[in-house]
């Protein structure tokens, strides 16, 4: 495994609302991921931490989302073959995460 890809997304929603939005976003994203060939192997909440496992391009991806009072930290462990996409993945996570956690 390459070093973890980490994205910190600040927000001013509070922990409960940020977690609710992430739960909703994950549910909505399942279908999109499946259509693009990404299988969700595991989703497990423990307190305010979501551990997940995905399979893409015959590669396993593990990660976690930690929901804090003022920020959300996403950590993804990419296998070597997917690490070449790390910069694109990091930008996309930051952009989509910010959209999800922006007050509406």
Buried (B, 14 or more C-beta within 10 A) or exposed (E): EEEBBEBEBEBEBEBEBBBEBBBEBBEEBBEEBEEEEBEBEEBEBEEBEBBBBBEBEEEBBBBBBBBBEEBBBBBBBBBEEBBEBBEEBBEEBBEBBBEBBEEE
